[in-house]
Amino acid sequence: MNVLITGGAGFLGLHLSKLFHEKKANITLVDIAPYNKKEYSKNCLFVNGDVRDKKLMATLVKNKDVVIHAAAALPLWSKKEIFDTNVNGTKIVLDASFKNKVKRFIFISSTAVYGIPKKHPIFETDPVFGVGSYGESKIEAEQACQEYRKKGLAVTVVRPKTFIGTHRLGVFEILYDWIKDGKKIPMIGSGNNCYQLLAVDDLVEIIYLLSINSKIKDINGVFNIGAKKFSTVKKDLQQLFDYANSGSRLLPTPAFLVKKILWFFEKIGLSPLYQWIYDTADKDSFVSIEKITKLLKWEPRYSNGQALIKSFQWYLDNYQEIKSRGSGITHTVGWKQGILSLVKKLM
């Protein structure tokens, strides 16, 4: 199997490359970001390039059986970059895949397309309403996928919940940093809401299954994916606190007031928490995974708590190296804590 993974230098790209290597696939990775090649299998072909480069994508897609389009500009990027990469970039990769008769195109979307729904669980047929530029861009990209599906390209859209695991930093590095230092963790609201996560190991497994089961009826569609076992934010985080044994605990806060404060600090560039994070933090947020589990006769292996603990332990094991990387705006480095660093001192 010949596989092209866009966003190959990212958190998901790294994990996808490892699984497809185990399955004896020929792997090509493309990303504008630098690769830490020590973390990848030696047989990967690394390409530094932009998914918005039509000529490059036309070349890379040739003779590929599967294209996994995971490249995306994240919410901390500018609105212009988000739409240009997430929408125009997706259209370019779709077009190249269509013209080169790729057997399976898998687009990594997001449950951010559902906005902040009032009923749960969320099904694939529920309305979409993106919060912020990132969610809106994913909706437009999905529409492009639908257009190429109508043209005859085999397109699968995956909507994963927030996924975590080894090598995942970003906003979770802030949480792990506070827990390691035994700080109280301010919770937006009471923490009694249910917030489903997803282990990246489960996500890459389902992507692999989707890539090899192209003959299954109804595989061309949209699929939610998240943990099967999860509880309230308070209970899931307590599992992590108990494991860390650092003295950290949750500190409930008035959600309405805290959201207003975070909105203000985000707008003036002093908070790394973007709107979708703090707007949904005190709300129930979980999707139905019945469609994908029935179709592929598969179930996620990891609960929220297990995924958090595995990710946190990797952080501890690699703490010195992680801190030496500096900060950035991707999921593989820590984010600048801004005003949160001051709050941390008070906790």
N, C-alpha and C positions, 0 to 999 in steps of 0.2 A: 504494500500500500504506500502510495506517495502522498504525503500530507504537507500542506502549507498552513502555518499558524501565524496570523498577523498579531501584533502585540506580543511577539515572542519573548521580549526582554522583561515582560511584566510578571506579576505574581502568578496569574493563571497560565500564562504562556510557559513558564518554567515547569509547572506541575503537569501540563499537557505533554510537554516534550518528554518528561520522564516516563509517563505511562505509555505513550506511543513508542518510545524506545524499547520498553519491555515487550511490546507486542510486535517487535521487529519491523516497524514502519520506517520508511525513508522520510526524514523530517527536514523541512526548510522553515526557518524562522525569519520574520522580517519585523523590524521595529526602528523607530527613530532614536530610541534610547540606547545607551551602551549595554552590552551583555557582560554579566559576570560569568565568563566561560567555564570557570572552575566548578560551577554548580550544575553544568549541563553535561549530557552524554557526549562523548567525543565524535560520534557520527553525525551530529547535527550540522546543517549548513546554515551559517549565520549571515544574514544580510542586513546591513544598515540602510534603511530606506523608509519612505513615507507612503502610506496607503493612498495618498492623494496623487501619487506619481503614476499617471496612466501607463506610460511606456514600461516602467518597472513592473507594475502589477501584471500587465499583459505577458511579460516575460516569465515572471515567477509562477503564474498559474498554469503555464503550459505543462501538459502531461501529469497534472495532479489529479488524484482520485477524490481527495477530500480537501476542502478549504474551510478552516475554522477561523472565523473572523472575530477575534477578541480585542483588536486594537480599538482604543477609545480615548478621547480626551476626558479627563475626570472633572468632577464638579469644581475643583479649585482653579481650573484653567479659565481663561477669558471666554465670554459668551461667543465671540467670533471663532475662536479656536475650537470650542466644543461643537458648534454646528458644522464648521468646515470639515473637521475630522470625522465626527460621528455620523453625519448625513452624507456629505459629498464623498468622503472616503469610502463609506459603505457602498454607495452607488457605483463607484469606480471598481471596487473589488467584485461586486455582483456582476457588473457588465463583463469584466475580464473572465470571470468564471463561466458565465453564460456562453460567451463566444468560444471558449475552449472546451465546452461540453464537460465540465466538472460533474462527477457523479453525485456528490453530496456537498452542499454548502450549509454550514452551521453558523448561525449568527448569535453571538452572545449579547442578549439584551439585558433587561433588568426589571425587577418588580417595582422599580421607581416609576414605571409607566402607569401604575395604578393610582399614583398620588397618595392621598390620605383617605381611603375608603371608609364608609360608615358601617359596613357589614363584613363579617368574616365567617368561614374562610373565603379567600378571593379565588375565583375561578378564571380560567383563560378567556371565557366569554364575557367577563365583566367589563364595564366601560374603562377606558384609559384616560388619564388626565395627569400629565407630567407636572411635577413641582420643580420649578427652576429650569435652567437651560439644559441640564443633563437629562432630566426626565423627558422634556419636550423633544430633545434631539433623538432619543431612543425611540420615541413614538414615530417620528418621521422616518427613521432608518428602518423600522419594522414595515412601514408602508411601502418603502422601496423593495423590501424583501417580498412582500405580497405581489408587487407588480412583476417581479422576475419569476415568481412561482407561476403566475398566469402565463408567462412566456414559455414555460416548460423546464425551468431550472429547478432541481430538487433542493428546496430550501427548508431548513428546520430552524425555528426560532426558539431559543432557550431563555426563559426568564428566571434567573436564579435569585434567591434571597442573598443578603449580604454573606459572602463566603469567607471563611477564615481557615488558617492552618499554618504549617511551618512556612516561614518566609513572609508572612503577612504582617505588615507594620501599619503605616498610615495612621488613621485615627485610633486603631487598637494599640499602637505603641504608646499612646498617651495613657490609655487605661492601664496597660501593663507596667508602665513606668511608675504610676501612682501606687499600684498594688505592691510592686517590689519594695517601695519605700514605706509601705504601711500606712498610707494616707486614707482618710475618709473619702469616699467617692460620691460627690453630689449627684443625685439622681433627679432628672427632670420629672417631677411628679412623685408618685408613691412607689413606683416599681412593681405595681400589682398587675400591669398589663402584660399580655403574652406577645413576645417578639421573637419570631422564628429566625434562626440563622441557618447556615449550611456549611458543612465541612468541605473544603476544596477537594479532598480525596473522593468524596461522593460525587461532586460535580464533574471531575475529569472522567470518572468511571462512566457516568451517564452519557457524556459527550462521546466517549469511545463507542459505547453501545449504539448510539444514534448513527455513528459514522459507518458501522459495519452491518446495520440491519436495514439497508435501503429498500429491500423488497417487502418489508412489512407494510401493510395497508395503513394509511393515515399517518405515516411518519412525516409527511410534508405538512407541518402545522406549527402551532405554538404550544410550548410546554412550560408550566411552572415547575420549579424544583427547589426544595428546601428540606430541612431536617424533619423527620417523622416524629421524633421525640423532643419536645420542648415544653417549658413551663413558663412561669412569670419571669420577668427580668430579675426580680428580687431573688427568686429561688435559683435561677440558673447562675447568677453571679455569686450567690452564696456558695455554690459548689466550687467555684474558682477561688473564693476567699479561703474556704476551708483547706483547699489543696495548697495554696500559697502560704498559709499560716503566718501571714505578715502583720495581722492586726487590722487590716482594712475592713471597712464596713460601709454600707450604703447610708447616705444622708439624704432623706427625702426633702424636696424643695417645692415651693409653689410654682407649678408649671407655667402658668400664664405670665407671671412676672419674670421668671428666668428666661423664657423665650424672647420676651421683649428686650431684655438685656443682651442676650446672645445675638439677636438680630442687629442691634446697634453696633456691637463690637465687630460683627462680620462686615458690616457696611463700611466701617472705617479701617478695616484690614488688620484688626488686632485679635481675631479669633479664627482658628482653623476649622471650626464647626460650621458647615454650610446648612442652608435652610432645611433641606430634606432630613438631615440628621436630627436637628433639634425639634422640628415640627412633628416628627413621627415618634420621638423617643418615649412619650408617655401614652401612646396609642397602641391598641392591639394591632399587630401586623403579622399576619400569617396567611399562607396560600394553601389551596388544595393541591396535593401532588398525585391525586388519584388517577388522572389521565395518563401520566407517564409511567406510573407503577403498574397499572393494568396492561398498558400496551407492551411494555418490555419485561413484565413479570420480574420487577426489580424493586428493591427498597433501600433507602439510605441506611448506612451502618452506624453513623455517629449522631448522638444527641447534641443539643446545644452545649451542655456542660462538658461533654467529652471533647468537643471541638475546641472550646475555649481553653481547656486545660492543656491539650496537645500544643496549641499555638503558644500559650504562655510559657510552657516548659522549653520550647525551642528558643523563645526570647531570652530566658535565663541562661540557657546553654551557650548562647551566642552574644551575650550582653556587651562585652567589650568591643567586639567587631562591629556590632550594630551602632553603638555610640560613636564609633570612629568614622562612620559614613557621612555624617552631617545630615541636614534636613532637606526635604524636597516636597514635591506635590504628587508623588505616585504612591502606590501601596507597598512598595518594597523599601521605602526609607521612612524614618520618622518625620512627622510634621512639626513645624515650629508651633510651640504651645501658646505663644503670644500672651494674652491677658490671663490664660489658664495657668501659666507658670507662677503668676502672682497669687492666684487662688490656691494653688497647690501649697504654697508656703503657709497659708492660713489653716490648712487642713491637718 
